[in-house]
Amino acid sequence: MTMDCVICERPAIRVEDERLGHYRDETVRVRSEFFRCNSCNEEYFSPAQIEAHNRAVKNEIRKKYGLLAPERIAQIRKKLGLTQQELEELLGTGPKVVVRWESGKVIQGIGHDNVLRLLDDQPDVVRSLREIQHIRSNEQRTYQRSHENPKRMVAEAV
């Protein structure tokens, strides 16, 4: 596959080679596809190639730190019968975090990776996490009620 060079407009060819990639403070070497112009030697990525390169970089970092791959996270969630939103609620993450983990756009932290592995190994932990959520919700409601009417709080204390 060829493409016109973005610099000199002469034909550039598709090349696959090792490139450095960066994610946060990490730098890794990955095999990536990009274009190279035979005339001016300019190298550049198409949008699809840069997306593939970025995913390869994140996957390499996951391997470096022994973290679950995006596909494995999705398998664990499905094995537990949870939606992405339900898993986010159980883990206490923000919205769309599991979507980003499973798509490979974001790397999960070691703590969340540990819990995912625990859930995979011991699915009954889901019940315990739901109990914790219930307890937390009750504590939040109690706090809210006690702060709705400060006079009531003082009267109850006396």
N, CA, C and O atoms as a DFTB+ gen file, in Angstrom:
632 C
 N C O
     1  1       0.850      -1.178       0.000
     2  2       0.000       0.000       0.000
     3  2       0.892       1.236       0.000
     4  3       1.857       1.315       0.760
     5  1       0.571       2.177      -0.838
     6  2       1.330       3.428      -0.884
     7  2       0.401       4.598      -0.586
     8  3      -0.825       4.483      -0.610
     9  1       1.031       5.706      -0.309
    10  2       0.306       6.936      -0.004
    11  2       1.230       8.072      -0.398
    12  3       2.450       7.912      -0.371
    13  1       0.678       9.205      -0.758
    14  2       1.537      10.339      -1.093
    15  2       2.116      10.939       0.174
    16  3       1.428      11.076       1.186
    17  1       3.384      11.293       0.104
    18  2       4.100      11.886       1.230
    19  2       3.460      13.218       1.614
    20  3       3.080      14.010       0.752
    21  1       3.349      13.446       2.897
    22  2       2.767      14.697       3.391
    23  2       3.719      15.880       3.217
    24  3       3.295      17.031       3.325
    25  1       4.994      15.616       2.950
    26  2       5.982      16.677       2.784
    27  2       6.227      16.981       1.301
    28  3       6.044      18.115       0.857
    29  1       6.639      15.967       0.544
    30  2       7.036      16.205      -0.858
    31  2       6.014      15.697      -1.878
    32  3       6.186      15.886      -3.082
    33  1       4.947      15.049      -1.388
    34  2       3.859      14.542      -2.223
    35  2       4.279      13.440      -3.199
    36  3       3.559      13.157      -4.157
    37  1       5.421      12.826      -2.966
    38  2       5.848      11.681      -3.769
    39  2       5.367      10.415      -3.063
    40  3       4.975      10.478      -1.897
    41  1       5.389       9.288      -3.731
    42  2       4.877       8.057      -3.105
    43  2       5.662       7.648      -1.854
    44  3       6.893       7.644      -1.826
    45  1       4.898       7.310      -0.842
    46  2       5.461       6.780       0.399
    47  2       4.945       5.355       0.531
    48  3       3.832       5.046       0.107
    49  1       5.757       4.496       1.118
    50  2       5.359       3.093       1.250
    51  2       5.073       2.742       2.705
    52  3       5.573       3.382       3.630
    53  1       4.263       1.718       2.879
    54  2       3.952       1.238       4.220
    55  2       5.123       0.399       4.710
    56  3       5.621      -0.472       3.997
    57  1       5.553       0.671       5.931
    58  2       6.701      -0.006       6.531
    59  2       6.291      -0.507       7.906
    60  3       5.486       0.127       8.588
    61  1       6.844      -1.644       8.313
    62  2       6.653      -2.130       9.674
    63  2       8.023      -2.247      10.316
    64  3       8.919      -2.897       9.778
    65  1       8.179      -1.610      11.475
    66  2       9.465      -1.598      12.144
    67  2       9.235      -1.309      13.620
    68  3       8.128      -0.952      14.024
    69  1      10.274      -1.463      14.418
    70  2      10.183      -1.144      15.836
    71  2      10.276       0.362      16.029
    72  3      11.089       1.041      15.401
    73  1       9.423       0.866      16.911
    74  2       9.396       2.294      17.227
    75  2       9.279       2.452      18.739
    76  3       8.782       1.563      19.432
    77  1       9.736       3.576      19.230
    78  2       9.527       3.899      20.634
    79  2       8.121       4.447      20.798
    80  3       7.598       5.143      19.928
    81  1       7.523       4.118      21.935
    82  2       6.208       4.649      22.258
    83  2       6.201       5.118      23.692
    84  3       6.935       4.596      24.532
    85  1       5.370       6.103      23.970
    86  2       5.333       6.720      25.298
    87  2       3.919       6.697      25.856
    88  3       2.952       6.933      25.132
    89  1       3.805       6.414      27.145
    90  2       2.546       6.509      27.872
    91  2       2.895       6.976      29.273
    92  3       3.597       6.291      30.016
    93  1       2.396       8.148      29.622
    94  2       2.739       8.785      30.884
    95  2       4.256       8.861      31.014
    96  3       4.910       9.445      30.149
    97  1       4.835       8.286      32.072
    98  2       6.291       8.350      32.255
    99  2       7.009       7.143      31.685
   100  3       8.208       6.973      31.908
   101  1       6.298       6.308      30.957
   102  2       6.871       5.066      30.436
   103  2       7.239       5.199      28.961
   104  3       6.545       5.861      28.189
   105  1       8.336       4.561      28.589
   106  2       8.736       4.453      27.191
   107  2       9.026       2.990      26.908
   108  3       9.774       2.338      27.638
   109  1       8.423       2.480      25.834
   110  2       8.627       1.084      25.446
   111  2       8.856       1.019      23.942
   112  3       8.524       1.949      23.207
   113  1       9.420      -0.077      23.507
   114  2       9.655      -0.312      22.083
   115  2       8.617      -1.317      21.593
   116  3       8.452      -2.395      22.164
   117  1       7.913      -0.931      20.507
   118  2       6.886      -1.810      19.935
   119  2       7.035      -1.872      18.419
   120  3       7.611      -0.980      17.797
   121  1       6.511      -2.926      17.852
   122  2       6.493      -3.082      16.403
   123  2       5.278      -2.331      15.890
   124  3       4.159      -2.593      16.333
   125  1       5.478      -1.393      14.954
   126  2       4.396      -0.561      14.441
   127  2       4.477      -0.430      12.932
   128  3       5.536      -0.578      12.320
   129  1       3.331      -0.151      12.362
   130  2       3.243       0.117      10.934
   131  2       3.139       1.628      10.736
   132  3       2.431       2.308      11.479
   133  1       3.849       2.153       9.726
   134  2       3.807       3.578       9.415
   135  2       4.199       3.749       7.953
   136  3       4.484       2.767       7.268
   137  1       4.215       4.974       7.477
   138  2       4.611       5.265       6.100
   139  2       5.979       5.928       6.081
   140  3       6.313       6.709       6.972
   141  1       6.772       5.610       5.054
   142  2       8.080       6.219       4.860
   143  2       8.184       6.638       3.387
   144  3       7.901       5.858       2.477
   145  1       8.594       7.878       3.187
   146  2       8.768       8.391       1.829
   147  2      10.158       7.998       1.329
   148  3      11.158       8.241       2.004
   149  1      10.213       7.394       0.154
   150  2      11.498       7.007      -0.424
   151  2      12.279       8.206      -0.946
   152  3      13.495       8.120      -1.122
   153  1      11.602       9.321      -1.196
   154  2      12.266      10.506      -1.737
   155  2      12.891      11.372      -0.650
   156  3      14.072      11.712      -0.729
   157  1      12.111      11.728       0.357
   158  2      12.622      12.638       1.394
   159  2      12.855      11.958       2.739
   160  3      13.313      12.605       3.681
   161  1      12.547      10.653       2.848
   162  2      12.710       9.847       4.060
   163  2      11.820      10.260       5.226
   164  3      12.047       9.828       6.356
   165  1      10.822      11.080       4.974
   166  2       9.874      11.459       6.020
   167  2       9.094      10.210       6.449
   168  3       8.709       9.385       5.620
   169  1       8.872      10.091       7.764
   170  2       8.084       8.984       8.296
   171  2       6.881       9.562       9.021
   172  3       6.996      10.554       9.741
   173  1       5.716       8.931       8.827
   174  2       4.508       9.421       9.473
   175  2       3.481       8.302       9.587
   176  3       3.534       7.300       8.873
   177  1       2.550       8.506      10.505
   178  2       1.480       7.550      10.761
   179  2       0.173       8.075      10.179
   180  3      -0.083       9.278      10.201
   181  1      -0.651       7.173       9.661
   182  2      -2.034       7.521       9.330
   183  2      -2.796       7.515      10.652
   184  3      -2.279       6.990      11.639
   185  1      -4.002       8.076      10.714
   186  2      -4.768       8.030      11.971
   187  2      -4.982       6.599      12.485
   188  3      -4.864       6.357      13.686
   189  1      -5.288       5.668      11.608
   190  2      -5.493       4.278      12.041
   191  2      -4.183       3.678      12.562
   192  3      -4.192       2.917      13.529
   193  1      -3.067       4.015      11.928
   194  2      -1.780       3.480      12.367
   195  2      -1.373       4.036      13.727
   196  3      -0.815       3.310      14.549
   197  1      -1.647       5.314      13.971
   198  2      -1.276       5.895      15.275
   199  2      -2.137       5.289      16.380
   200  3      -1.657       5.072      17.492
   201  1      -3.410       5.015      16.078
   202  2      -4.278       4.369      17.064
   203  2      -3.761       2.965      17.387
   204  3      -3.706       2.573      18.553
   205  1      -3.387       2.219      16.362
   206  2      -2.839       0.871      16.567
   207  2      -1.518       0.942      17.336
   208  3      -1.266       0.111      18.209
   209  1      -0.682       1.920      17.020
   210  2       0.596       2.108      17.717
   211  2       0.353       2.407      19.202
   212  3       1.000       1.826      20.073
   213  1      -0.574       3.310      19.476
   214  2      -0.863       3.668      20.874
   215  2      -1.380       2.473      21.665
   216  3      -1.013       2.294      22.826
   217  1      -2.219       1.662      21.056
   218  2      -2.722       0.466      21.736
   219  2      -1.584      -0.530      21.978
   220  3      -1.512      -1.160      23.033
   221  1      -0.707      -0.661      20.998
   222  2       0.438      -1.573      21.154
   223  2       1.332      -1.112      22.309
   224  3       1.833      -1.934      23.077
   225  1       1.528       0.196      22.428
   226  2       2.338       0.750      23.518
   227  2       1.696       0.405      24.863
   228  3       2.379      -0.063      25.773
   229  1       0.398       0.632      24.988
   230  2      -0.287       0.347      26.259
   231  2      -0.278      -1.142      26.567
   232  3      -0.129      -1.535      27.724
   233  1      -0.434      -1.969      25.548
   234  2      -0.385      -3.415      25.775
   235  2       1.006      -3.855      26.231
   236  3       1.133      -4.741      27.075
   237  1       2.039      -3.242      25.677
   238  2       3.408      -3.570      26.089
   239  2       3.646      -3.168      27.544
   240  3       4.310      -3.888      28.289
   241  1       3.108      -2.028      27.942
   242  2       3.252      -1.581      29.331
   243  2       2.490      -2.526      30.265
   244  3       2.964      -2.846      31.355
   245  1       1.309      -2.968      29.828
   246  2       0.568      -3.954      30.633
   247  2       1.423      -5.203      30.845
   248  3       1.511      -5.728      31.955
   249  1       2.052      -5.670      29.764
   250  2       2.911      -6.856      29.876
   251  2       4.074      -6.595      30.828
   252  3       4.423      -7.438      31.653
   253  1       4.662      -5.414      30.696
   254  2       5.814      -5.054      31.533
   255  2       5.474      -5.139      33.021
   256  3       6.303      -5.561      33.828
   257  1       4.256      -4.738      33.381
   258  2       3.860      -4.721      34.780
   259  2       2.965      -5.898      35.171
   260  3       2.458      -5.945      36.291
   261  1       2.773      -6.833      34.267
   262  2       1.976      -8.014      34.568
   263  2       0.502      -7.722      34.771
   264  3      -0.157      -8.378      35.578
   265  1      -0.021      -6.745      34.046
   266  2      -1.428      -6.369      34.169
   267  2      -2.282      -7.125      33.160
   268  3      -1.799      -7.538      32.106
   269  1      -3.546      -7.299      33.494
   270  2      -4.481      -7.983      32.613
   271  2      -4.642      -7.246      31.283
   272  3      -4.655      -6.016      31.241
   273  1      -4.762      -8.004      30.212
   274  2      -5.033      -7.439      28.886
   275  2      -6.501      -7.011      28.815
   276  3      -7.331      -7.550      29.547
   277  1      -6.829      -6.065      27.958
   278  2      -8.218      -5.603      27.827
   279  2      -9.217      -6.745      27.587
   280  3     -10.307      -6.751      28.160
   281  1      -8.844      -7.701      26.742
   282  2      -9.744      -8.819      26.443
   283  2     -10.017      -9.648      27.697
   284  3     -11.124     -10.151      27.889
   285  1      -9.019      -9.782      28.531
   286  2      -9.158     -10.578      29.756
   287  2     -10.087      -9.882      30.746
   288  3     -10.872     -10.537      31.431
   289  1      -9.999      -8.556      30.819
   290  2     -10.896      -7.798      31.695
   291  2     -12.341      -8.026      31.258
   292  3     -13.215      -8.269      32.090
   293  1     -12.587      -7.948      29.954
   294  2     -13.943      -8.169      29.426
   295  2     -14.411      -9.593      29.737
   296  3     -15.572      -9.795      30.092
   297  1     -13.525     -10.577      29.609
   298  2     -13.893     -11.968      29.904
   299  2     -14.301     -12.128      31.365
   300  3     -15.293     -12.790      31.671
   301  1     -13.539     -11.527      32.256
   302  2     -13.839     -11.628      33.692
   303  2     -15.198     -10.996      33.980
   304  3     -16.027     -11.580      34.678
   305  1     -15.418      -9.802      33.439
   306  2     -16.686      -9.105      33.673
   307  2     -17.867      -9.942      33.165
   308  3     -18.880     -10.081      33.850
   309  1     -17.725     -10.486      31.975
   310  2     -18.809     -11.296      31.398
   311  2     -19.026     -12.584      32.196
   312  3     -20.160     -13.022      32.392
   313  1     -17.933     -13.177      32.648
   314  2     -18.034     -14.394      33.474
   315  2     -18.843     -14.116      34.730
   316  3     -19.575     -14.983      35.207
   317  1     -18.710     -12.901      35.269
   318  2     -19.423     -12.516      36.482
   319  2     -20.862     -12.078      36.184
   320  3     -21.655     -11.857      37.100
   321  1     -21.187     -11.956      34.900
   322  2     -22.541     -11.537      34.514
   323  2     -22.818     -10.072      34.797
   324  3     -23.959      -9.690      35.059
   325  1     -21.774      -9.251      34.745
   326  2     -21.918      -7.826      35.044
   327  2     -21.853      -6.985      33.778
   328  3     -21.178      -7.345      32.813
   329  1     -22.558      -5.869      33.795
   330  2     -22.392      -4.875      32.730
   331  2     -21.153      -4.039      33.068
   332  3     -20.627      -4.116      34.178
   333  1     -20.710      -3.267      32.128
   334  2     -19.562      -2.391      32.397
   335  2     -19.897      -1.424      33.520
   336  3     -19.071      -1.184      34.401
   337  1     -21.097      -0.872      33.495
   338  2     -21.506       0.074      34.536
   339  2     -21.576      -0.589      35.908
   340  3     -21.174       0.011      36.905
   341  1     -22.079      -1.813      35.970
   342  2     -22.156      -2.523      37.254
   343  2     -20.759      -2.773      37.814
   344  3     -20.542      -2.631      39.018
   345  1     -19.810      -3.145      36.953
   346  2     -18.439      -3.361      37.427
   347  2     -17.829      -2.053      37.913
   348  3     -17.117      -2.037      38.917
   349  1     -18.100      -0.960      37.215
   350  2     -17.605       0.356      37.653
   351  2     -18.128       0.696      39.039
   352  3     -17.390       1.200      39.886
   353  1     -19.417       0.413      39.265
   354  2     -20.014       0.700      40.576
   355  2     -19.389      -0.170      41.667
   356  3     -19.100       0.312      42.762
   357  1     -19.184      -1.452      41.366
   358  2     -18.577      -2.351      42.355
   359  2     -17.158      -1.932      42.716
   360  3     -16.747      -2.024      43.873
   361  1     -16.412      -1.470      41.709
   362  2     -15.009      -1.093      41.935
   363  2     -14.855       0.352      42.401
   364  3     -13.767       0.765      42.803
   365  1     -15.945       1.118      42.345
   366  2     -15.883       2.515      42.784
   367  2     -15.128       3.412      41.823
   368  3     -14.509       4.391      42.241
   369  1     -15.173       3.086      40.537
   370  2     -14.498       3.928      39.541
   371  2     -15.474       4.961      38.989
   372  3     -16.661       4.941      39.315
   373  1     -14.977       5.843      38.168
   374  2     -15.840       6.797      37.496
   375  2     -16.542       6.154      36.322
   376  3     -16.283       4.999      35.984
   377  1     -17.435       6.913      35.702
   378  2     -18.154       6.382      34.538
   379  2     -17.209       6.143      33.359
   380  3     -16.256       6.892      33.145
   381  1     -17.491       5.101      32.615
   382  2     -16.781       4.739      31.382
   383  2     -15.358       4.251      31.594
   384  3     -14.631       4.064      30.618
   385  1     -14.935       4.039      32.832
   386  2     -13.582       3.555      33.098
   387  2     -13.404       2.133      32.569
   388  3     -12.402       1.830      31.923
   389  1     -14.376       1.265      32.843
   390  2     -14.277      -0.119      32.380
   391  2     -14.308      -0.160      30.852
   392  3     -13.608      -0.964      30.236
   393  1     -15.114       0.700      30.245
   394  2     -15.146       0.800      28.776
   395  2     -13.742       1.100      28.256
   396  3     -13.294       0.490      27.285
   397  1     -13.061       2.023      28.892
   398  2     -11.707       2.420      28.452
   399  2     -10.687       1.313      28.715
   400  3      -9.773       1.117      27.913
   401  1     -10.830       0.590      29.821
   402  2      -9.932      -0.548      30.077
   403  2     -10.122      -1.609      29.009
   404  3      -9.157      -2.114      28.436
   405  1     -11.391      -1.942      28.749
   406  2     -11.690      -3.026      27.810
   407  2     -11.364      -2.662      26.365
   408  3     -11.079      -3.545      25.556
   409  1     -11.402      -1.379      26.036
   410  2     -11.050      -0.959      24.677
   411  2      -9.543      -0.775      24.529
   412  3      -9.042      -0.610      23.417
   413  1      -8.818      -0.803      25.650
   414  2      -7.369      -0.638      25.609
   415  2      -6.913       0.807      25.621
   416  3      -5.719       1.071      25.487
   417  1      -7.827       1.748      25.776
   418  2      -7.465       3.168      25.748
   419  2      -6.776       3.625      27.027
   420  3      -5.966       4.551      27.016
   421  1      -7.117       2.951      28.145
   422  2      -6.554       3.322      29.445
   423  2      -6.059       2.055      30.134
   424  3      -6.674       0.994      30.024
   425  1      -4.947       2.176      30.841
   426  2      -4.375       1.055      31.584
   427  2      -4.894       1.102      33.024
   428  3      -4.801       2.130      33.696
   429  1      -5.430      -0.006      33.476
   430  2      -5.916      -0.091      34.852
   431  2      -4.742      -0.051      35.817
   432  3      -3.642      -0.502      35.500
   433  1      -4.995       0.497      36.999
   434  2      -3.970       0.516      38.031
   435  2      -3.780      -0.873      38.636
   436  3      -4.606      -1.765      38.443
   437  1      -2.700      -1.039      39.357
   438  2      -2.386      -2.333      39.960
   439  2      -3.461      -2.739      40.966
   440  3      -3.823      -3.914      41.029
   441  1      -3.980      -1.795      41.753
   442  2      -5.021      -2.114      42.735
   443  2      -6.270      -2.674      42.068
   444  3      -6.801      -3.695      42.504
   445  1      -6.740      -2.014      41.017
   446  2      -7.913      -2.521      40.305
   447  2      -7.604      -3.843      39.619
   448  3      -8.464      -4.722      39.563
   449  1      -6.398      -3.998      39.099
   450  2      -6.000      -5.253      38.478
   451  2      -6.055      -6.388      39.506
   452  3      -6.512      -7.490      39.202
   453  1      -5.587      -6.105      40.718
   454  2      -5.635      -7.112      41.790
   455  2      -7.070      -7.535      42.089
   456  3      -7.355      -8.724      42.232
   457  1      -7.970      -6.561      42.181
   458  2      -9.363      -6.876      42.489
   459  2     -10.000      -7.659      41.338
   460  3     -10.763      -8.595      41.577
   461  1      -9.696      -7.286      40.096
   462  2     -10.224      -8.034      38.946
   463  2      -9.770      -9.492      38.987
   464  3     -10.558     -10.398      38.718
   465  1      -8.509      -9.713      39.319
   466  2      -7.994     -11.081      39.423
   467  2      -8.666     -11.845      40.566
   468  3      -8.971     -13.031      40.440
   469  1      -8.892     -11.149      41.677
   470  2      -9.583     -11.753      42.808
   471  2     -11.012     -12.144      42.411
   472  3     -11.473     -13.235      42.744
   473  1     -11.707     -11.254      41.702
   474  2     -13.066     -11.544      41.244
   475  2     -13.077     -12.733      40.288
   476  3     -14.006     -13.540      40.309
   477  1     -12.056     -12.842      39.458
   478  2     -11.967     -13.958      38.516
   479  2     -11.784     -15.271      39.276
   480  3     -12.377     -16.293      38.932
   481  1     -10.961     -15.221      40.303
   482  2     -10.637     -16.430      41.079
   483  2     -11.734     -16.788      42.085
   484  3     -11.993     -17.961      42.354
   485  1     -12.378     -15.738      42.638
   486  2     -13.380     -15.949      43.687
   487  2     -14.623     -15.103      43.382
   488  3     -14.806     -14.039      43.975
   489  1     -15.469     -15.565      42.469
   490  2     -16.642     -14.785      42.049
   491  2     -17.581     -14.394      43.190
   492  3     -18.332     -13.427      43.064
   493  1     -17.547     -15.143      44.319
   494  2     -18.413     -14.807      45.459
   495  2     -18.059     -13.453      46.066
   496  3     -18.853     -12.889      46.819
   497  1     -16.883     -12.929      45.751
   498  2     -16.476     -11.617      46.259
   499  2     -17.435     -10.534      45.765
   500  3     -17.572      -9.492      46.407
   501  1     -18.099     -10.767      44.635
   502  2     -19.077      -9.799      44.118
   503  2     -20.142      -9.539      45.173
   504  3     -20.525      -8.393      45.408
   505  1     -20.619     -10.608      45.810
   506  2     -21.641     -10.459      46.857
   507  2     -21.100      -9.588      47.996
   508  3     -21.814      -8.727      48.509
   509  1     -19.857      -9.808      48.388
   510  2     -19.252      -9.004      49.465
   511  2     -19.137      -7.543      49.053
   512  3     -19.398      -6.649      49.859
   513  1     -18.748      -7.291      47.803
   514  2     -18.638      -5.906      47.331
   515  2     -20.007      -5.223      47.320
   516  3     -20.122      -4.039      47.634
   517  1     -21.041      -5.982      46.955
   518  2     -22.400      -5.411      46.967
   519  2     -22.837      -5.097      48.399
   520  3     -23.508      -4.093      48.639
   521  1     -22.462      -5.940      49.332
   522  2     -22.776      -5.672      50.746
   523  2     -22.069      -4.401      51.211
   524  3     -22.650      -3.583      51.924
   525  1     -20.825      -4.247      50.805
   526  2     -20.076      -3.030      51.157
   527  2     -20.763      -1.807      50.568
   528  3     -20.884      -0.781      51.237
   529  1     -21.211      -1.908      49.323
   530  2     -21.935      -0.797      48.696
   531  2     -23.183      -0.443      49.504
   532  3     -23.478       0.732      49.725
   533  1     -23.911      -1.470      49.940
   534  2     -25.137      -1.257      50.709
   535  2     -24.820      -0.550      52.028
   536  3     -25.502       0.404      52.403
   537  1     -23.798      -1.012      52.722
   538  2     -23.379      -0.388      53.983
   539  2     -22.990       1.069      53.748
   540  3     -23.389       1.957      54.500
   541  1     -22.209       1.303      52.700
   542  2     -21.770       2.670      52.390
   543  2     -22.967       3.573      52.085
   544  3     -23.012       4.718      52.534
   545  1     -23.935       3.058      51.322
   546  2     -25.132       3.848      50.995
   547  2     -25.890       4.219      52.259
   548  3     -26.350       5.352      52.397
   549  1     -26.027       3.270      53.186
   550  2     -26.708       3.552      54.454
   551  2     -25.963       4.615      55.247
   552  3     -26.579       5.512      55.823
   553  1     -24.639       4.517      55.277
   554  2     -23.838       5.508      56.001
   555  2     -23.978       6.890      55.366
   556  3     -24.039       7.897      56.072
   557  1     -24.030       6.937      54.056
   558  2     -24.201       8.216      53.364
   559  2     -25.579       8.813      53.656
   560  3     -25.701      10.020      53.865
   561  1     -26.622       7.964      53.669
   562  2     -27.967       8.462      53.980
   563  2     -28.029       8.990      55.403
   564  3     -28.634      10.030      55.659
   565  1     -27.405       8.275      56.326
   566  2     -27.382       8.724      57.723
   567  2     -26.676      10.074      57.821
   568  3     -27.147      10.976      58.514
   569  1     -25.578      10.208      57.146
   570  2     -24.844      11.478      57.153
   571  2     -25.715      12.590      56.580
   572  3     -25.815      13.671      57.159
   573  1     -26.345      12.317      55.437
   574  2     -27.193      13.327      54.787
   575  2     -28.307      13.780      55.722
   576  3     -28.549      14.976      55.882
   577  1     -28.988      12.805      56.342
   578  2     -30.095      13.152      57.249
   579  2     -29.600      14.001      58.416
   580  3     -30.264      14.955      58.823
   581  1     -28.446      13.654      58.944
   582  2     -27.940      14.386      60.114
   583  2     -27.485      15.797      59.753
   584  3     -27.367      16.648      60.634
   585  1     -27.230      16.053      58.489
   586  2     -26.784      17.378      58.080
   587  2     -27.879      18.183      57.389
   588  3     -27.650      19.329      57.003
   589  1     -29.061      17.603      57.229
   590  2     -30.176      18.339      56.630
   591  2     -30.692      19.397      57.588
   592  3     -31.010      20.511      57.171
   593  1     -30.777      19.062      58.858
   594  2     -31.323      19.962      59.848
   595  2     -30.376      20.007      61.055
   596  3     -30.455      19.159      61.943
   597  1     -29.485      20.998      61.079
   598  2     -28.505      21.069      62.186
   599  2     -29.147      21.140      63.570
   600  3     -28.579      20.619      64.531
   601  1     -30.351      21.790      63.701
   602  2     -31.002      21.879      65.017
   603  2     -31.394      20.488      65.513
   604  3     -31.285      20.185      66.701
   605  1     -31.864      19.629      64.558
   606  2     -32.251      18.283      64.936
   607  2     -31.035      17.511      65.443
   608  3     -31.135      16.715      66.377
   609  1     -29.886      17.758      64.813
   610  2     -28.665      17.063      65.201
   611  2     -28.272      17.451      66.625
   612  3     -27.860      16.598      67.411
   613  1     -28.399      18.725      66.954
   614  2     -28.068      19.202      68.302
   615  2     -29.054      18.620      69.313
   616  3     -28.657      18.192      70.397
   617  1     -30.333      18.606      68.959
   618  2     -31.361      18.081      69.871
   619  2     -31.150      16.596      70.118
   620  3     -31.334      16.132      71.244
   621  1     -30.763      15.828      69.080
   622  2     -30.539      14.408      69.245
   623  2     -29.312      14.137      70.105
   624  3     -29.247      13.117      70.790
   625  1     -28.339      15.045      70.073
   626  2     -27.116      14.874      70.833
   627  2     -27.351      15.112      72.321
   628  3     -26.620      14.594      73.165
   629  1     -28.380      15.903      72.636
   630  2     -28.653      16.253      74.036
   631  2     -29.468      15.230      74.720
   632  3     -29.782      15.379      75.901
